[in-house]
Amino acid sequence: MQERQWIAARRSELDALAEELTKRLQEVQVERDELAVAERVLNRLAEQVQADAGALAPVSAKVAGRAVLLVPHRSDAAKEGALPGDYRKILVIVREADGPVQGRAVGERLGLNASVRGKLEPLRAKMIKLADRGWLHKRPDGKFTARSWPRRRRVP
């Protein structure tokens, strides 16, 4: 009789353990599903950040082992075609604006998330570089305007 009681008691213990393990397994599966969703979201965000960085990342180049100025100073010899593509896009957007434009407006036109300050800082740096090289004019209020090409005088 003692063996039957022992078997019944052990079966009861194992049933309770199985129930507890089933509950824990469900909790683990729910957490794993949540982690899988979080991983997908992070992967998408990383892809978006990489795409945004690629769209506005400066291109580096070397010629004969020496660094070359990829954003040339504006001169009669340097036309817009000499600028890297992302800088040309910025220049076009500023030129198309009705007046002085903020970096935020240019970022929005480029499809950047303008509500995130960190997304606009690389863009502002490029706009400042364009201003430093004579392609844009940076006003004291922080807005930018496009510089017009000087007209050449014709010698009679």
Long-range contacts (C-beta under 8 A, 24 or more apart in sequence): 52-112, 52-113, 52-119, 53-122, 55-86, 55-110, 56-86, 56-110, 56-112, 56-122, 56-123, 56-126, 57-86, 57-122, 58-84, 58-126, 59-84, 71-129, 71-130, 71-133, 71-135, 72-133, 73-133, 73-134, 74-133, 74-134, 74-135, 74-147, 75-134, 83-135, 86-126, 87-126, 87-129, 87-130, 87-135, 90-123, 90-126, 90-127, 90-130, 91-130, 91-135, 91-136, 91-146, 94-127, 94-136, 94-144, 94-145, 94-146, 95-146, 99-145, 100-139, 100-141, 100-143, 100-144, 100-145, 101-143, 101-144, 101-145, 102-142, 102-143, 102-144, 103-127, 103-142, 103-144, 106-144
